[in-house]
């Protein structure tokens, strides 16, 4: 076993679409999605969070860092996060990744039918999870947190003081709740109850760069994010339910 300290084992990269990868893709530049690479430096293994736009670029970053992809974590089914069609615009995603590497796609159980329809994946490609499950990459554990609201099976990922939140929570705002599968009441519960146990010191890493900074501590987000200001479900739904 390597003597590398646990803090040094974690491999964590935040990549902005249109800037750090898929630089020639107009939609990638417009949508400003973040993809994440989470892995174990000692084992040389990594997971890709929300593989979309250019899987070759994402795999190339891993290869340049001496890492290899052993799985995909999907925050939710939308095409800009897992591939498919976005308003008729085709976006490369997990399906294209599977043509290059044979790895599992980890999704929340309630998201399975949506992922299959949107991204054209099959049951054999998917591993369905419950909230609280831990996906291991080398010796690094990533805890899955079911946060419905934006979609039925939206999920966030907790790893060593970091929360990768997809479209559940941004530094400013939260994911839309007027799309197929959305539920404003569930979003309120996700923001105020399901994520309540996440410490203020945990750093939030969102699914899009919708604010000047790419990340921020949860304590700061809780103080500054307007969607967390209402004190009751009734207030929240009156302001943001749609």
C-alpha positions as CSV (number, residue, x, y, z in Angstrom):
1,X,0.0,0.0,0.0
2,X,1.3,3.4,-0.9
3,X,2.3,5.7,1.9
4,X,0.6,8.7,0.1
5,X,-1.5,10.6,2.6
6,X,-5.3,10.3,2.2
7,X,-5.6,14.0,1.4
8,X,-3.1,13.6,-1.5
9,X,-4.9,10.6,-2.9
10,X,-8.0,12.6,-4.1
11,X,-7.9,13.6,-7.7
12,X,-10.5,16.3,-8.3
13,X,-10.8,18.5,-11.4
14,X,-13.5,20.9,-12.4
15,X,-13.7,21.5,-16.2
16,X,-15.8,24.1,-18.0
17,X,-17.3,23.2,-21.3
18,X,-16.3,25.5,-24.2
19,X,-13.2,26.5,-22.3
20,X,-11.4,23.5,-20.8
21,X,-12.9,20.9,-23.2
22,X,-15.2,21.0,-26.3
23,X,-13.7,24.3,-27.2
24,X,-15.1,24.2,-30.8
25,X,-18.6,23.4,-29.7
26,X,-20.9,26.4,-29.8
27,X,-23.5,24.8,-27.6
28,X,-20.8,23.9,-25.0
29,X,-19.7,27.5,-24.8
30,X,-23.3,28.7,-24.5
31,X,-24.4,26.3,-21.8
32,X,-21.3,26.7,-19.6
33,X,-21.6,23.2,-18.1
34,X,-19.1,21.9,-15.6
35,X,-17.8,18.3,-15.9
36,X,-15.9,16.8,-13.0
37,X,-13.2,14.2,-12.7
38,X,-13.0,12.5,-9.3
39,X,-10.5,9.8,-8.6
40,X,-7.7,8.1,-6.7
41,X,-4.2,9.3,-7.7
42,X,-2.5,6.2,-6.3
43,X,-4.8,3.8,-8.1
44,X,-4.9,5.9,-11.3
45,X,-8.7,5.5,-11.5
46,X,-11.3,8.2,-12.0
47,X,-15.0,8.8,-12.4
48,X,-16.4,11.4,-14.9
49,X,-19.3,13.4,-13.6
50,X,-21.7,14.4,-16.4
51,X,-19.8,13.2,-19.4
52,X,-21.1,15.4,-22.3
53,X,-20.1,17.4,-25.4
54,X,-16.6,15.8,-26.1
55,X,-15.9,12.6,-24.4
56,X,-12.6,12.3,-26.2
57,X,-11.5,15.6,-24.6
58,X,-12.5,14.4,-21.2
59,X,-10.7,11.1,-21.6
60,X,-7.7,13.0,-23.0
61,X,-7.5,15.1,-19.8
62,X,-7.5,11.9,-17.7
63,X,-4.8,10.3,-19.9
64,X,-2.6,13.4,-19.7
65,X,-2.9,13.2,-15.9
66,X,-2.0,9.5,-15.8
67,X,-5.6,8.5,-14.9
68,X,-8.1,6.1,-16.5
69,X,-11.9,6.3,-16.5
70,X,-13.6,3.5,-14.5
71,X,-17.1,4.9,-14.5
72,X,-19.5,7.8,-14.9
73,X,-21.6,9.6,-12.3
74,X,-24.7,11.2,-13.8
75,X,-26.4,14.0,-11.9
76,X,-29.5,13.8,-14.0
77,X,-30.9,13.0,-17.4
78,X,-30.7,16.3,-19.3
79,X,-28.7,16.2,-22.5
80,X,-26.2,18.8,-21.5
81,X,-25.2,16.5,-18.7
82,X,-25.4,13.0,-20.2
83,X,-25.9,13.4,-23.9
84,X,-28.9,13.4,-26.2
85,X,-30.9,16.1,-28.0
86,X,-31.2,19.6,-26.6
87,X,-33.9,21.4,-28.6
88,X,-32.9,19.4,-31.6
89,X,-29.2,20.0,-31.1
90,X,-27.3,16.7,-30.7
91,X,-25.0,16.5,-27.8
92,X,-22.4,13.7,-27.4
93,X,-22.5,12.0,-24.1
94,X,-22.3,8.8,-22.2
95,X,-23.3,6.6,-25.1
96,X,-20.3,7.8,-27.1
97,X,-18.1,7.3,-24.0
98,X,-19.2,3.6,-23.9
99,X,-17.9,3.2,-27.4
100,X,-14.4,4.0,-26.1
101,X,-14.4,2.5,-22.6
102,X,-16.6,-0.2,-21.1
103,X,-17.6,1.4,-17.8
104,X,-20.8,1.6,-15.6
105,X,-23.0,4.7,-15.7
106,X,-24.1,5.4,-12.1
107,X,-27.6,6.9,-11.9
108,X,-30.3,7.4,-9.2
109,X,-32.9,4.7,-9.4
110,X,-35.8,7.1,-10.2
111,X,-33.8,8.6,-13.1
112,X,-33.3,5.3,-14.9
113,X,-36.3,5.5,-17.4
114,X,-35.5,9.2,-18.1
115,X,-31.8,8.4,-18.8
116,X,-32.7,5.6,-21.1
117,X,-35.1,7.7,-23.1
118,X,-32.9,10.8,-23.3
119,X,-29.5,9.3,-23.8
120,X,-30.4,6.0,-25.5
121,X,-28.7,3.9,-22.8
122,X,-29.8,0.4,-21.8
123,X,-30.3,-1.3,-18.5
124,X,-27.0,-3.2,-19.0
125,X,-25.1,0.2,-19.1
126,X,-26.6,1.5,-15.9
127,X,-26.2,0.9,-12.2
128,X,-29.2,2.2,-10.3
129,X,-28.6,3.6,-6.8
130,X,-30.4,4.7,-3.7
131,X,-29.6,7.8,-1.7
132,X,-26.7,7.2,0.6
133,X,-25.0,4.6,-1.6
134,X,-21.2,5.0,-1.9
135,X,-19.4,4.5,-5.2
136,X,-15.8,3.7,-4.7
137,X,-13.0,4.7,-7.1
138,X,-9.8,3.2,-5.8
139,X,-9.8,4.0,-2.1
140,X,-11.9,7.2,-2.5
141,X,-15.6,7.0,-1.6
142,X,-18.2,9.2,-3.3
143,X,-21.5,9.4,-1.4
144,X,-24.7,9.8,-3.6
145,X,-27.4,12.1,-2.3
146,X,-30.8,11.9,-4.0
147,X,-32.1,15.5,-4.5
148,X,-35.3,15.4,-6.6
149,X,-36.9,18.6,-7.8
150,X,-35.1,19.5,-11.0
151,X,-35.7,16.0,-12.2
152,X,-37.1,12.9,-10.3
153,X,-33.7,11.3,-9.9
154,X,-31.4,14.3,-9.6
155,X,-28.5,13.4,-7.3
156,X,-25.5,15.2,-5.8
157,X,-22.1,13.8,-4.9
158,X,-20.2,14.2,-1.6
159,X,-16.5,13.6,-1.6
160,X,-14.0,14.8,1.0
161,X,-15.5,18.2,1.8
162,X,-16.9,18.8,-1.7
163,X,-20.4,18.7,-2.9
164,X,-20.9,18.3,-6.7
165,X,-24.5,19.4,-7.1
166,X,-25.4,19.2,-10.8
167,X,-28.5,21.4,-11.4
168,X,-29.9,21.0,-7.9
169,X,-28.2,24.0,-6.4
170,X,-26.1,26.7,-7.9
171,X,-24.1,29.4,-6.1
172,X,-26.9,31.7,-7.2
173,X,-30.3,30.1,-7.8
174,X,-31.3,26.4,-8.3
175,X,-32.3,24.2,-11.2
176,X,-35.6,24.9,-13.0
177,X,-38.7,23.3,-11.8
178,X,-40.9,23.8,-14.9
179,X,-39.4,21.0,-17.0
180,X,-40.6,17.4,-17.6
181,X,-40.2,15.5,-14.4
182,X,-39.6,18.6,-12.3
183,X,-41.4,19.2,-8.9
184,X,-41.1,22.5,-7.0
185,X,-42.2,21.0,-3.7
186,X,-39.5,18.3,-4.0
187,X,-36.9,20.9,-4.8
188,X,-37.8,22.8,-1.6
189,X,-37.3,19.6,0.4
190,X,-34.0,18.8,-1.4
191,X,-32.7,22.3,-0.7
192,X,-33.8,22.6,2.9
193,X,-33.9,19.0,4.2
194,X,-32.0,16.6,2.0
195,X,-28.9,18.9,1.9
196,X,-29.3,20.2,5.4
197,X,-26.7,17.8,6.8
198,X,-24.0,19.1,4.5
199,X,-21.7,21.2,6.7
200,X,-21.2,24.9,6.0
201,X,-17.5,24.2,5.3
202,X,-18.3,21.9,2.4
203,X,-17.4,23.5,-0.9
204,X,-20.2,23.6,-3.5
205,X,-19.3,22.7,-7.0
206,X,-22.3,23.3,-9.3
207,X,-23.3,22.0,-12.7
208,X,-23.0,25.3,-14.5
209,X,-21.0,28.5,-14.1
210,X,-24.0,30.8,-13.6
211,X,-22.0,33.0,-11.2
212,X,-18.6,34.7,-11.4
213,X,-17.0,32.2,-9.0
214,X,-16.9,28.5,-9.9
215,X,-17.4,27.3,-6.3
216,X,-18.1,28.5,-2.8
217,X,-18.5,27.1,0.7
218,X,-22.0,26.0,1.6
219,X,-22.1,28.5,4.5
220,X,-21.7,31.3,2.0
221,X,-24.2,29.9,-0.4
222,X,-26.7,29.5,2.4
223,X,-26.3,33.2,3.3
224,X,-26.2,34.6,-0.2
225,X,-28.4,32.4,-2.4
226,X,-31.9,34.0,-2.8
227,X,-33.6,30.6,-3.3
228,X,-32.6,29.7,0.3
229,X,-34.1,32.8,1.8
230,X,-37.8,31.6,2.3
231,X,-38.5,30.2,5.7
232,X,-41.3,27.9,4.8
233,X,-42.5,25.7,1.9
234,X,-45.4,28.0,1.4
235,X,-43.1,31.0,1.0
236,X,-40.8,29.1,-1.3
237,X,-43.6,27.8,-3.5
238,X,-45.1,31.3,-3.7
239,X,-41.8,32.7,-5.0
240,X,-40.4,29.8,-7.0
241,X,-43.1,27.2,-7.6
242,X,-43.9,27.2,-11.3
